[in-house]
Amino acid sequence: MPPDRIDQMGVVDRPVLVDPGVVVDQRVLVDQVVLVDQDDREVGVMDKVAAHRGPGALRRAVSACLVDDRGRVLLQRRALAKYHFAGRWSNTCCTHPRPRETGLDAIRRRVEEELGVEPLDLAHAGTFVYCAADPASGLVERELDHVFIGRVATDPVPDPAEVMDWRFVDPIAEHDWASPTYTPWLRDVLQLAGVLDRQVR
């Protein structure tokens, strides 16, 4: 990787290709997202915050939808300190795979970091592309999102820096998913996970 493409803080303000044969300091990759084309082919990496600045760079994301033994969906309310869509209710967990990290490993890692629970029986449900601008921060979500469905067997013990609240909900009886109370990608995640028409026991 050319040394002039990443500054001393690991911030990249434009796409950088990562050759699989090149050894890169993992500390540099922690806050990088993987840029992709519409077919999910990798085209480079970029600093996470820079990628969210308008109009937004298309990047790979992963989302989890976890249900309990009754079929209720675990939602989290994003902490007020989050850099975009703060304070909104969302699906169980969302994140970006780091360079060279699989989507499954990324979502498993982030569920445990944010919620303090182990995601069980994770399965890939599909992908969708969306774009949404946060009116509060001015940042833009432009993502190719891989959705995973799974189970959770214990109550969360969340990191308050990431999650300010959580609840299990009946997705059929829930409120208007288009409400600004929720993140704009939530309904698409629940739809792809197949839980919007699933009866709670």
KOLLO-156011 format. One record per residue: residue in one letter; y, x, z of N, C-alpha, C in turn. Coordinates in steps of 0.05 Angstrom, whole numbers, plus 32768, in hexadecimal, padded with zeros to 4 digits. Layout:
<sites>
AYXZYXZYXZ...
</sites>
This chain:
<sites>
M7FE880118000800080008000801980128000P802C800D7FEE8043801E7FEE8052801D8008P805A8034801480668033802F808180268030D808F8024801980AA8018801A80A87FF98019R80917FED8018808E7FD08016808D7FC38032I80887FD2804780867FC6806280987FD78074D80AA7FC9808380BB7FD8809580AD7FDF80AFQ80BB7FEC80C180AF7FF680DA80A57FE080ECM80B07FC780E980A77FB180F980917FA180EBG80887FAA80D480737F9C80C6807D7F8480B7V80977F8280B280A27F6B80A480A37F708086V80987F5D807780987F5F805A80A87F478050D80BC7F4D803F80CC7F37803580C67F2F8019R80B17F3A800E80A87F337FF3808A7F397FF1P807C7F2E7FDE805F7F317FDD80567F4E7FDBV80407F547FE980347F6F7FE980177F6B7FE4L800C7F7A7FD27FEF7F797FCD7FE17F8B7FE1V7FCB7F827FEB7FBB7F927FFE7FA07F987FF0D7F9C7FB17FE97F847FBA7FDC7F6E7FBB7FF1P7F577FAE7FEB7F417FAE7FFF7F387FCA8007G7F3D7FDE7FF77F347FF97FFD7F488009800DV7F5F7FFD80147F74800B80227F738004803FV7F74801880517F758013806E7F91800D8076V7F957FF580827FB07FED808B7FB07FE880A9D7FC57FF180B77FC77FED80D37FC67FCF80D9Q7FB37FC680E97FB07FAA80EF7FC87F9E80FCR7FD87FAE810A7FF07FA3811780047F998101V80047FA580EA80157F9D80D4800C7F8280C9L7FF27F7C80CA7FE87F6480BD7FE97F4B80CFV7FEE7F4F80E97FED7F3880FB80017F2280F3D80197F2980EB802D7F1580E480317F1280C6Q801C7F1880B7801C7F15809A800C7EFC8092V80157EEF807D80057ED980727FFC7EE18056V7FE77ED4804D7FDB7EDA80337FE77EC7801FL7FF47ED2800B7FFF7EC27FF57FEA7EBD7FE0V7FEA7EA47FD57FD57E9C7FC27FE27E8D7FABD7FD37E8A7F957FDC7E787F807FCF7E5D7F84Q7FD37E4B7F717FCA7E2F7F757FAB7E2D7F76D7F9E7E427F6D7F807E427F6D7F767E527F85D7F877E587F987F807E677FB17F787E847FABR7F827E8F7F967F7D7EAC7F917F937EBC7F9EE7F8B7ED07FAD7F9F7EE07FBC7FB17EF07FA8V7FCB7EEF7FAE7FDE7EFD7F9D7FEF7F117FADG7FEB7F127FC87FFA7F257FD87FFB7F1C7FF5V800B7F2A800580107F228021802E7F238025M80377F15803B80537F13804080577F0E805ED806E7F17806880757F11808480767EF38087K806A7EEA809E80677ECD80A280817EBE80A2V80957EC780B080AF7EB980B080BC7EBA8095A80BB7ED1808880C77ED3806D80BB7EBF805AA80A07EBB805C80927EA9804A809A7E8C804FH80A57E86806780AD7E6B806D80CA7E658066R80D97E79805E80F47E74805680F57E66803AG81077E53803781097E44801E810B7E558006P80FE7E4E7FF080EF7E357FEC80D27E377FF6G80CB7E4D800380B07E51800E809D7E5D7FF9A808D7E70800380787E7C7FF2805E7E6F7FF7L804F7E697FE280357E5C7FE680227E6F7FF4R80177E66800A80067E77801A7FED7E688024R7FD97E77802B7FC07E6B80357FC47E638052A7FBA7E4B80587FBB7E4180747FA07E35807BV7F9C7E3180957F847E24809E7F8B7E1080B4S7F7E7DF980B47F837DE480C87F687DDB80D3A7F687DD580ED7F517DCA80FA7F557DAE8103C7F417D9E81007F407D82810B7F277D81811CL7F2B7D8181367F147D8181497F127D658156V7EFA7D5C81597EF57D4281657EE37D45817ED7EE57D3281917ED47D3381A87EBB7D2381A3D7EAA7D2081B87E917D1381B47E937CF581AER7EAB7CEA81B17EB07CCE81AA7EBC7CCA818FG7EC37CE181827ECF7CE081687EED7CDF8168R7EF97CE381807F167CE481827F207CFF8179V7F377CFF816C7F437D1881617F557D258176L7F527D3F81787F647D4E818A7F7D7D56817BL7F947D4B81857FAE7D52817A7FBC7D65818EQ7FCE7D7581847FDF7D8681957FFC7D80818ER800D7D8381A2802A7D82819E80357D9E819ER80417DA68188804A7DC1818480607DC78198A805F7DDF81A480737DE781B8808F7DE881ACL80A37DE481BC80BF7DE481B380C77E0081AAA80B97E1481B280C07E3081A980B57E36818EK80A57E258182809A7E2A816780B17E2D8153Y80AD7E3E813F80C47E44812E80C87E2E8119H80B67E1B811580BA7E05810480A97DED810CF80B47DD5810780A77DBC810F80A07DBC812CA80B27DC7813C80AE7DC8815980AF7DAC8166G809E7DA8817A809E7D8F8189808F7D78817BR80847D7D816480777D67815580597D68815BW804D7D50815B80307D4D815E80237D568143S800C7D6381467FFE7D6D812E7FE07D6D8133N7FD17D75811E7FB47D7781217FAD7D8C8136T7F937D8F813B7F8A7DA181517F977DBC814FC7F977DC881387FA17DE481367FA67DEA8118C7FBB7DFB81147FC17E0580F97FC77E2380FCT7FC17E3280E77FC97E4F80E77FC77E5A80CBH7FCD7E7480C87FCA7E8280AF7FB57E9880B3P7FA27E9A80A27F907EB180A37F9F7ECB809FR7F997EDF80AE7FA47EFA80A97F977F068090P7FA47F1A80857F977F27806E7F7B7F318077R7F677F2C80667F4B7F33806A7F3D7F238080E7F497F0E80897F3D7EFC809D7F347EE3808FT7F1C7EDA80957F127EC180887F217EA98095G7F217E9380877F2D7E7B80927F1F7E7180AAL7F047E7380AB7EF47E6A80C27EFB7E7B80DAD7EFC7E9580D77F037EA780ED7F1F7EA180F7A7F317E9C80E57F4D7E9780EC7F507E7E80FDI7F447E6880F57F477E4F81037F397E50811ER7F227E5E811F7F147E6181387F257E71814CR7F307E8781427F417E9881537F597E88815ER7F667E79814C7F7F7E6C81547F7A7E558167V7F647E4681637F5E7E3081757F5A7E3B8191E7F4C7E5181947F477E5D81AE7F617E6781BAE7F727E7381AA7F8C7E7E81B47F9F7E6881BDE7FA17E5381AD7FB57E3E81B37FAB7E2A81C8L7F917E2381C67F877E0C81D67F737E1481EBG7F697E2D81EB7F567E3681FF7F3B7E2881FEV7F337E1E81E77F197E1281E37F0A7E1F81CCE7EF07E1C81CC7EE07E2681B67EDB7E0F81A2P7EE37E1481897EDD7DFF81757EBF7E01816DL7EB27DEA816C7E967DE981677E907DDD814BD7E7B7DE7813E7E717DDB81257E867DD98110L7E977DED810D7EAC7DEC80F97EA07DEB80DDA7EAB7DDA80CC7EA27DD780B07EBB7DD4809FH7EBA7DE080877ED17DDE80757ED07DC38067A7EE77DB4806A7EE97D99805F7EF67D988044G7F057DAD803C7F137DAD80237F2E7DBA8025T7F3E7DB9800F7F587DC5800E7F6C7DB28002F7F867DB580097F9B7DA77FFB7FB47DB87FFCV7FC77DB37FEA7FE07DC27FE97FF67DAE7FF0Y80097DB88001801F7DA7800880387DB8800CC804F7DAB800C80697DB8801180797DA68023A80847DB1803880947DA1804A80AA7DB38057A80C37DA9805680D97DB8806280DF7DAC807ED80E37DBE809180EA7DB680AC81097DB380AEP81137D9B80B281307D9880B3813D7DA680CAA812E7DAB80E0813A7DB880F7813E7DD680F3S812A7DE380E8812A7E0180E581337E0A80C9G81307DF880B581357E00809A811E7E0F808DL81087E14809C80F17E22809180DF7E0E8081V80CF7E1A806F80C07E0A805C80A27E11805EE80927DFC806180757DFF805F806D7DFB8042R80627E0F803580577E0C801A803C7E1A801BE80277E09801E800D7E1480257FF67E088016L7FE27E1980127FC87E1080087FB67E118021D7FB17DF9802B7FA57DF680467F877DF08044H7F787E0180527F5B7DFC80557F567DED806FV7F4A7DD5806D7F467DC480847F297DC7808FF7F277DCB80A97F0C7DCD80B67F097DB680CAI7EF27DA980C97EEB7D9480DD7ED77DA080F0G7ED97D99810A7EC77DA3811E7EC87D928137R7EBB7D9C814C7EB97D8E81657EC67D9E817BV7ECD7D9081917ED77D9D81A97EC97D9081C0A7EBF7DA081D37EAF7D9581E97EBD7D968204T7ED47DA382067EE37DA5821F7F007D9F821AD7F0E7D9882307F2B7D93822E7F3A7DAE8229P7F4F7DAD82197F5E7DC582147F6C7DD0822DV7F707DEA822D7F817DF882417F957E088230P7FAA7DFA82277FBB7E0682127FCE7E1C821CD7FD57E2D82097FEA7E41820E80057E32820BP80157E318221802E7E21822080427E2C820CA803F7E45820480527E5081F0804C7E4481D4E80347E3981D1802B7E2E81B780297E1081B7V801F7E0581CD80197DE881CE80257DDC81E7M80367DC781E480437DBB81FB80347DA38205D80217D9881F680127D8081FF7FFA7D7D81ECW7FE77D6D81F47FD07D6781E47FC57D4C81EBR7FB67D4081D97FA97D2681DF7F927D2181CBF7F7F7D1181D47F6A7D0781C27F737CEB81B8V7F717CE7819E7F7A7CCD81937F647CC18182D7F657CA681817F557C97816D7F657C978153P7F5C7CA5813E7F6D7CA881267F717C8E8117I7F607C7A811B7F637C61810E7F797C51811CA7F7A7C5281367F8D7C4381467FA87C51814AE7FAA7C69813F7FC37C7981447FDB7C6D8136H7FF17C7A813A800B7C71812F800F7C788112D80277C748109802E7C7A80ED802E7C9980EAW801B7CA380DA80197CC080D780307CCC80C8A80407CBC80BB80577CC580AC80707CC880BES806E7CBF80D780847CC080E9808C7CDD80EEP80A67CE380F280AF7CFE80F880A57D088114T80987CF78122808A7D00813B80747D148135Y80697D11811C80527D228114805B7D3780FFT804B7D4B80FD80507D5F80E880497D5280CCP80587D5B80B880547D4E809E80397D528091W802A7D67809A80107D6C808E7FF97D5E809DL7FFF7D5180B47FEA7D4780C57FD87D3280B7R7FE57D1F80AA7FD47D09809E7FC17D158089D7FCB7D2880797FBA7D3480647FA27D428071V7FA77D5080877F917D5E80957F7C7D4A809FL7F857D3580AC7F737D2080B67F647D1380A0Q7F727D0D808A7F657D0180737F4F7D128067L7F557D2C80637F417D3E80587F2A7D42806BA7F307D4280857F1A7D4580997F097D2C809BG7F117D16808F7F017CFE808F7F017CEE80A9V7F167CF180B97F167CE380D37F277CCA80D3L7F377CC480BE7F487CAD80BF7F397C9380BDD7F217C9380B37F117C7B80B17EF87C7C80C2R7EF87C8F80D67EE07C9380E77EE47C848101Q7ED17C7281087ED37C6281207ECE7C738139V7EDF7C6F814D7EDB7C7C81667EC77C6D8177R7EB57C7C81847EA07C6F81937EAA7C6781AF
</sites>
